[in-house]
Amino acid sequence: MRFLQLLQASLFAITVLASSDDSNARFNKYLTKSISATGSLKLDDSKFEDLTKSPRDYYVATLLTAMPAQFGCVLCKAFQPEFDILAKSWINGDRKGNSKLLFGTLDFLDGKGTFQKFQLQTAPVLMLHLPTTGPNAKPGAEPLRLDFGNGPRSAEDAHSWIGRHIVGDIKPPVRRPFNYVKFATITTLILGGISFVTLAGPYILPVIQSRNLWAGLSLIAILLFTSGHMFNHIRHVPYIQGDGKGGIQYFAGGFQSQWGMETQIVAGMCKSLPQKSTHHKEQKAMTDYFATDAILAFATISLALKVPRMVDAKRQQAAVLVWSILMFAMYSFLLSVFRIKNGGYPFWLPPF
């Protein structure tokens, strides 16, 4: 009886050693092929079965995909280059196979049986097969799958996912190939920009250094951001609104709402106001229009800069009178608008 127990134990040990040797031989064989292929192995049904069968003391990351054009798999075409980059980076960083991880790609045309075995209806599917023997074994465990429900994945995403599920410190980082097209494009743009600045600099520099230009841009920015234009742009407010009596309401009551036309009127009492459009899209576009020559600003600039330079005293007095009256009238109008926005405001200026 004791002899039979010893015989059974010996046979079991021999079987385990043989299985371990077979697993190591398979791993070394496919590792050599991976190094030669510098990345992912191209599989079919038989190779997939041989690579992933038990007993197995190594990990296998397999990408089940459908690359031919007749399948129209956009995600497959988007992820395949990323998977190849990941496989190449990992194999080059771990040529001795210390991480015990192999990569393989199985196309639907070459692996219909495998797709049927796992009952796959969509592609791509990235599987991570866990070891069935050894210290990190998880016997009977189903392959883990990376979710593609949120769209295409990058090589870094797949690397992070695989790294969370394998044991060990050897996890070579993703190293993308040098992008010569991007380098050439950036270099060309930089050289072109330097050439343009060198040749056009004498003509552009005086314009950039113009105080009038920056004063105008500053004025535009001030009026743009104080007139409520950004409020209209964010809230998509109506251009105008009916008053309920068959007329048009240009100003919205209260401080919590406003119309597009209201912004234009307040910000741009201009020399050339835009024509009102009855088309909704044109009205919405007009809320983005901004007049650059508002009367109050122009009147102030004229009184401060233009009028003092007039040689004729009578013309100078007339200009002062005209611009002053114009400023008074505009402030009167703005005050009347403020009374519309704030019904309880008691003050006003003639003539509005």
Buried (B, 14 or more C-beta within 10 A) or exposed (E): EEEEEEEEEEEEEEEEEEBBEEBEEBBEEBBEBBBEBEBBBEBBBEBBBEBBEBBBBBBBBBBBBBBEEEBEBEBBBBBBEBBBBBBBBBBEBBEEBEBBBBBBBBBBEBBEEBBEEBEBEEBBBBBBBBBBBBEBBEEEEEBBBBEBEEEBBBBBBBBEBBEEEBEEEBBBEBBEEEEEEEEEEEEEEEEEEEEEEEEEEEEEEEEEEEEEEEEBEEBBEEBBEEBBBEEBEEEEBBBBBEEEEEEEBBBBEEEEBBBBBBBBBBBBBBEEEBEEEEEEEEBBBBBEEBBBBBBBBBBBBBBEEEBEEBEEEEEBEEBBEEBEEBBBBBEBBBBBBBBBBEEEEEEEEEEB
